[in-house]
């Protein structure tokens, strides 16, 4: 009986000791401060490192079309956004000092009906045709004279040399007449405003019936298939930019982002209002069917330096960076443990973890500066 009593007493003492231990531990834990932190899981996803820049939409093939004649805009055939082919007539400029403002005159100017228009000017005895009229009268006179010399030569009344000299005078008069006619046709042709390239009308600076002067800008035509992003990159970032890198472009005037790639990098820096020098970077743009960005509109570009589709990533906020190492706070059970990590691609909000963490581990992203090794923590 004595031995059984001893065994029972020992068991009871053991239970009492364990109870005391756990009660003491619980009491200590209740006394220890529990720090609330923001935490998240390490996961896999896409990450990219970019160079951000601002700029505008440009075009590598663009032409500004100016008036070659003083006058009034007539037969305006296009509006902004219209597609045009090289040589298309955009409008005519009717010069009141040359022609009356009549439908038949406008039609003749639009269709380059030079004989009708020259005849019209001749009937008005306009001074512009005076050189042509003088050349015409001289040509008629020398033509008749040459015909007479041919008759005389056939009768052996003059020498071949005299006939050749007369023919030379006639040929010279004919050349002068054709040159004078060509000059008038050129002046008449200046009334036509045509596009030298195929593309779209991106700007119009005139209206039907408005008066314009020689050299005044009328239209801007751009081949928007050759649209490009003209970005200005901080000179401190330009070393990261290389030809062929993909680019994502966002513009307020477009419903969705565009993509392209770096085509050329400037060799000089442009000064900015903020004092930071900028380097021009030209990027191609892949335009979806039916999308036409506004020339000169402001854009934001992200030049993708590096990217990875399936990377182990964590928020940049979790990273503790020193001169010697990078580390993050992990949650092991309910304790904060500092874990050294090796990082790869650094994005704006996320960083790639090459070594030190596994997918699914909990890391602390908020309140990391107030934590010490082994602190009791609880995720909010």
C-alpha positions as CSV (number, residue, x, y, z in Angstrom):
1,X,0.0,0.0,0.0
2,X,2.8,2.4,0.8
3,X,4.4,2.1,-2.7
4,X,1.1,2.8,-4.4
5,X,0.5,5.8,-2.3
6,X,3.9,7.1,-3.3
7,X,3.2,6.6,-7.0
8,X,-0.1,8.5,-6.7
9,X,1.6,11.3,-4.8
10,X,4.3,11.5,-7.5
11,X,1.8,11.7,-10.2
12,X,-0.2,14.4,-8.4
13,X,3.0,16.4,-7.8
14,X,3.9,16.1,-11.5
15,X,0.5,17.3,-12.6
16,X,0.7,20.2,-10.2
17,X,4.2,21.1,-11.5
18,X,3.1,21.1,-15.1
19,X,0.0,23.2,-14.3
20,X,2.2,25.6,-12.4
21,X,4.5,25.8,-15.4
22,X,1.8,26.5,-17.9
23,X,0.1,29.0,-15.7
24,X,3.4,30.8,-15.1
25,X,4.1,30.8,-18.9
26,X,0.7,32.1,-19.7
27,X,1.0,34.8,-17.1
28,X,4.4,35.8,-18.5
29,X,2.9,35.9,-22.0
30,X,0.0,38.0,-20.9
31,X,2.5,40.4,-19.4
32,X,4.6,40.5,-22.7
33,X,3.6,43.2,-25.2
34,X,2.0,41.8,-28.4
35,X,2.8,44.1,-31.3
36,X,0.2,44.5,-34.1
37,X,1.7,44.5,-37.5
38,X,0.6,44.5,-41.1
39,X,1.6,41.2,-42.8
40,X,1.3,39.5,-46.2
41,X,2.3,36.2,-47.9
42,X,5.2,35.9,-50.1
43,X,3.8,35.0,-53.6
44,X,4.7,34.6,-57.2
45,X,3.8,37.0,-59.9
46,X,5.0,39.3,-62.7
47,X,7.6,42.0,-61.8
48,X,9.3,44.6,-63.9
49,X,11.9,47.3,-63.4
50,X,11.2,50.5,-65.4
51,X,12.4,54.0,-66.2
52,X,9.6,56.5,-66.0
53,X,9.6,59.5,-68.4
54,X,7.2,62.0,-69.7
55,X,6.9,63.3,-73.3
56,X,4.6,63.8,-76.2
57,X,3.2,62.0,-79.3
58,X,5.3,62.8,-82.4
59,X,5.6,61.5,-85.9
60,X,8.6,60.7,-88.1
61,X,6.8,61.8,-91.3
62,X,4.9,65.0,-90.9
63,X,4.4,68.0,-93.2
64,X,3.1,71.5,-92.7
65,X,1.4,72.9,-95.8
66,X,1.5,76.6,-96.3
67,X,-0.3,79.0,-98.8
68,X,1.6,79.7,-102.0
69,X,-0.8,82.5,-102.9
70,X,-2.6,85.4,-101.3
71,X,-6.4,85.0,-101.5
72,X,-9.5,83.4,-100.1
73,X,-9.9,79.7,-99.1
74,X,-12.4,78.0,-101.4
75,X,-13.5,74.4,-101.9
76,X,-12.2,73.2,-98.5
77,X,-12.5,69.4,-98.9
78,X,-11.1,68.0,-95.6
79,X,-11.6,68.1,-91.9
80,X,-9.2,67.1,-89.1
81,X,-8.8,63.4,-88.9
82,X,-9.5,62.7,-92.6
83,X,-7.3,60.3,-94.4
84,X,-5.6,61.7,-97.5
85,X,-3.3,60.4,-100.2
86,X,-0.3,62.2,-101.6
87,X,-1.4,64.7,-104.3
88,X,-5.0,65.0,-103.0
89,X,-6.5,68.5,-103.3
90,X,-7.2,70.0,-99.9
91,X,-8.6,73.4,-101.0
92,X,-7.9,76.2,-103.5
93,X,-6.8,79.8,-102.8
94,X,-8.7,82.2,-105.0
95,X,-6.7,85.4,-105.6
96,X,-9.2,88.2,-106.2
97,X,-6.5,90.2,-108.0
98,X,-6.4,87.5,-110.7
99,X,-9.8,85.8,-110.8
100,X,-13.4,86.6,-110.0
101,X,-15.1,84.7,-107.2
102,X,-17.2,82.5,-109.5
103,X,-18.1,78.7,-109.4
104,X,-16.7,78.2,-112.9
105,X,-13.4,79.8,-112.0
106,X,-13.1,77.7,-108.8
107,X,-13.8,74.6,-110.7
108,X,-11.2,75.4,-113.3
109,X,-8.6,76.2,-110.6
110,X,-9.4,72.9,-108.9
111,X,-9.0,70.9,-112.1
112,X,-6.0,72.8,-113.4
113,X,-7.8,73.9,-116.6
114,X,-5.0,76.2,-117.6
115,X,-6.2,77.0,-121.2
116,X,-9.5,78.2,-119.9
117,X,-7.9,80.3,-117.2
118,X,-5.2,81.8,-119.4
119,X,-7.9,82.7,-121.9
120,X,-9.9,84.3,-119.1
121,X,-6.9,86.4,-118.1
122,X,-6.1,87.4,-121.7
123,X,-9.7,88.6,-122.2
124,X,-9.4,90.7,-119.0
125,X,-6.0,92.1,-120.4
126,X,-4.5,91.2,-117.1
127,X,-0.9,92.4,-116.7
128,X,0.2,88.9,-115.7
129,X,-0.3,87.7,-119.3
130,X,1.6,90.6,-120.9
131,X,4.9,88.6,-121.1
132,X,3.0,85.7,-122.7
133,X,1.2,88.0,-125.2
134,X,4.4,89.6,-126.2
135,X,6.1,86.2,-126.6
136,X,3.1,85.0,-128.6
137,X,3.2,88.0,-131.1
138,X,6.9,87.6,-131.5
139,X,6.5,83.9,-132.1
140,X,3.8,84.5,-134.8
141,X,6.0,87.0,-136.5
142,X,9.1,84.8,-136.5
143,X,7.1,81.8,-137.6
144,X,5.8,83.6,-140.6
145,X,9.3,84.9,-141.4
146,X,10.8,81.4,-141.1
147,X,8.1,80.1,-143.5
148,X,9.0,82.8,-146.0
149,X,12.7,81.8,-145.7
150,X,11.8,78.2,-146.4
151,X,10.1,79.3,-149.7
152,X,13.1,81.4,-150.6
153,X,15.5,78.5,-149.8
154,X,13.4,76.2,-152.0
155,X,13.9,78.7,-154.8
156,X,17.6,78.8,-154.0
157,X,17.2,82.6,-153.3
158,X,19.0,82.2,-149.9
159,X,21.7,80.0,-148.5
160,X,21.2,77.1,-146.1
161,X,23.1,79.1,-143.4
162,X,20.6,81.9,-143.6
163,X,17.7,79.4,-143.3
164,X,19.3,77.9,-140.2
165,X,19.8,81.3,-138.6
166,X,16.2,82.1,-139.2
167,X,15.1,78.8,-137.8
168,X,17.2,79.4,-134.7
169,X,15.4,82.7,-134.1
170,X,12.1,81.0,-134.5
171,X,13.0,78.2,-132.1
172,X,14.2,80.7,-129.5
173,X,10.9,82.6,-129.8
174,X,9.0,79.4,-129.4
175,X,11.0,78.5,-126.3
176,X,10.3,82.0,-124.8
177,X,6.6,81.6,-125.5
178,X,6.5,78.2,-123.8
179,X,8.5,79.5,-120.9
180,X,6.1,82.4,-120.4
181,X,3.2,80.1,-120.6
182,X,4.7,77.7,-118.1
183,X,5.2,80.6,-115.7
184,X,1.6,81.5,-115.9
185,X,0.5,77.9,-115.4
186,X,2.8,77.7,-112.4
187,X,1.2,80.9,-110.9
188,X,-2.2,79.4,-111.6
189,X,-1.2,76.1,-110.0
190,X,-0.2,77.9,-106.8
191,X,-3.9,78.3,-106.2
192,X,-4.1,74.6,-105.6
193,X,-3.2,73.3,-102.1
194,X,-2.3,69.6,-102.2
195,X,-0.8,67.2,-99.7
196,X,2.7,66.1,-100.5
197,X,2.4,62.9,-98.4
198,X,-0.2,60.3,-97.5
199,X,-1.5,60.3,-94.0
200,X,-4.1,62.1,-91.9
201,X,-5.1,65.7,-91.5
202,X,-4.0,66.4,-87.9
203,X,-4.4,70.2,-87.9
204,X,-6.3,72.7,-90.0
205,X,-5.6,76.4,-89.5
206,X,-8.1,77.8,-92.1
207,X,-11.8,77.8,-92.8
208,X,-13.9,78.2,-96.0
209,X,-14.0,81.8,-97.0
210,X,-11.1,83.0,-94.8
211,X,-8.4,85.3,-96.2
212,X,-4.8,84.0,-96.2
213,X,-1.4,85.2,-97.1
214,X,1.6,83.6,-98.8
215,X,3.5,81.4,-96.3
216,X,0.6,81.2,-93.9
217,X,0.2,77.7,-92.4
218,X,-3.0,75.9,-93.6
219,X,-2.7,72.2,-92.8
220,X,-0.6,69.7,-90.9
221,X,-0.5,66.2,-92.5
222,X,1.1,63.3,-90.7
223,X,1.5,59.6,-91.5
224,X,0.3,58.3,-88.2
225,X,1.5,54.8,-89.1
226,X,4.9,56.3,-88.2
227,X,3.7,57.8,-84.9
228,X,6.3,57.8,-82.2
229,X,6.7,58.6,-78.5
230,X,9.1,61.4,-77.8
231,X,10.2,60.9,-74.2
232,X,12.6,63.0,-72.0
233,X,14.5,60.8,-69.6
234,X,16.5,62.0,-66.6
235,X,20.2,61.9,-67.4
236,X,20.7,60.0,-64.1
237,X,18.5,57.2,-65.5
238,X,19.6,57.2,-69.2
239,X,22.4,54.6,-68.7
240,X,19.6,52.0,-68.0
241,X,17.9,52.7,-71.3
242,X,18.9,50.6,-74.4
243,X,17.7,50.3,-77.9
244,X,15.0,47.6,-78.3
245,X,13.7,47.8,-74.8
246,X,9.8,47.5,-74.7
247,X,7.9,50.6,-73.7
248,X,4.4,51.1,-72.3
249,X,2.7,54.5,-73.1
250,X,-0.2,56.1,-71.4
251,X,-2.0,59.2,-72.7
252,X,-5.0,61.0,-71.4
253,X,-6.5,61.1,-74.9
254,X,-6.4,57.3,-75.3
255,X,-8.7,54.8,-73.7
256,X,-6.0,52.1,-73.3
257,X,-2.2,52.1,-73.1
258,X,0.0,51.6,-76.1
259,X,3.1,49.6,-76.5
260,X,6.3,50.1,-78.5
261,X,10.1,49.9,-78.2
262,X,13.1,52.2,-77.9
263,X,14.4,53.2,-81.3
264,X,17.0,55.9,-80.6
265,X,18.6,57.6,-77.7
266,X,19.7,61.3,-77.9
267,X,23.3,62.3,-77.5
268,X,22.6,65.5,-75.7
269,X,20.6,66.6,-72.6
270,X,17.9,69.2,-72.7
271,X,17.6,71.4,-69.7
272,X,14.3,71.4,-67.7
273,X,12.5,73.9,-65.4
274,X,13.3,71.7,-62.4
275,X,17.1,71.8,-63.1
276,X,17.4,68.1,-64.0
277,X,18.8,67.6,-67.5
278,X,16.8,65.4,-69.8
279,X,17.9,63.1,-72.7
280,X,15.5,62.7,-75.6
281,X,14.5,59.1,-76.3
282,X,12.5,58.2,-79.4
283,X,10.2,55.1,-79.2
284,X,8.1,53.4,-81.9
285,X,4.4,52.9,-81.2
286,X,2.2,49.9,-82.3
287,X,-1.1,51.5,-83.1
288,X,-4.2,49.2,-83.1
289,X,-6.6,49.6,-86.0
290,X,-8.7,52.7,-85.7
291,X,-6.6,54.3,-82.9
292,X,-5.2,57.7,-83.8
293,X,-3.4,59.5,-81.0
294,X,-3.4,63.3,-81.0
295,X,-0.1,64.7,-82.3
296,X,1.6,66.7,-79.6
297,X,-0.5,65.3,-76.8
298,X,1.2,64.6,-73.4
299,X,2.1,61.1,-72.5
300,X,3.8,59.1,-69.8
301,X,6.1,56.3,-70.8
302,X,7.5,53.3,-68.9
303,X,10.7,51.9,-70.4
304,X,10.9,48.3,-69.3
305,X,14.5,47.6,-68.3
306,X,14.0,44.1,-66.9
307,X,10.9,41.9,-66.4
308,X,10.0,38.3,-65.3
309,X,6.6,36.6,-65.5
310,X,6.9,34.0,-62.6
311,X,9.1,35.6,-59.9
312,X,9.0,35.2,-56.2
313,X,8.0,38.7,-55.0
314,X,7.3,40.7,-51.9
315,X,6.4,44.3,-51.3
316,X,9.2,46.8,-51.3
317,X,7.8,48.1,-48.0
318,X,8.9,44.9,-46.3
319,X,12.5,45.4,-47.3
320,X,15.2,46.5,-44.7
321,X,18.2,47.6,-46.7
322,X,21.6,48.3,-45.3
323,X,25.0,48.7,-46.8
324,X,25.8,45.1,-46.1
325,X,22.6,43.2,-46.6
326,X,18.9,43.1,-47.3
327,X,16.5,41.5,-44.9
328,X,12.8,41.1,-44.1
329,X,10.9,40.4,-40.9
330,X,9.1,37.0,-41.1
331,X,6.5,35.6,-38.7
332,X,7.5,32.3,-37.2
333,X,4.6,31.1,-35.1
334,X,3.9,34.3,-33.3
335,X,7.5,35.6,-33.2
336,X,9.2,38.1,-35.5
337,X,12.4,36.7,-37.0
338,X,14.7,38.7,-39.2
339,X,15.6,36.9,-42.4
340,X,18.4,37.9,-44.8
341,X,17.4,37.9,-48.4
342,X,18.9,38.3,-51.8
343,X,16.9,40.5,-54.2
344,X,16.8,40.5,-58.0
345,X,14.6,42.8,-60.1
346,X,13.4,45.9,-58.3
347,X,10.0,47.2,-59.3
348,X,8.2,50.4,-58.2
349,X,6.2,48.5,-55.5
350,X,7.5,45.0,-55.5
351,X,11.0,43.3,-55.4
352,X,12.1,39.9,-56.6
353,X,13.4,37.5,-53.9
354,X,16.1,35.3,-55.2
355,X,17.1,33.7,-51.9
356,X,16.0,33.7,-48.3
357,X,12.2,33.2,-48.5
358,X,9.7,30.6,-49.8
359,X,6.3,31.0,-51.4
360,X,3.5,31.3,-48.7
361,X,5.7,32.5,-45.9
362,X,4.3,35.5,-43.9
363,X,6.3,38.7,-43.9
364,X,5.8,41.9,-42.1
365,X,5.1,45.0,-44.3
366,X,3.9,47.6,-41.7
367,X,5.6,48.7,-38.5
368,X,8.9,47.1,-39.3
369,X,11.0,49.8,-37.8
370,X,9.6,49.2,-34.3
371,X,10.2,45.4,-34.2
372,X,13.1,43.6,-32.5
373,X,14.2,40.0,-33.0
374,X,11.8,37.6,-31.2
375,X,9.1,40.1,-30.5
376,X,5.6,38.7,-30.1
377,X,3.5,39.9,-33.1
378,X,0.0,39.6,-34.4
379,X,-1.2,40.5,-37.9
380,X,-3.9,43.0,-38.1
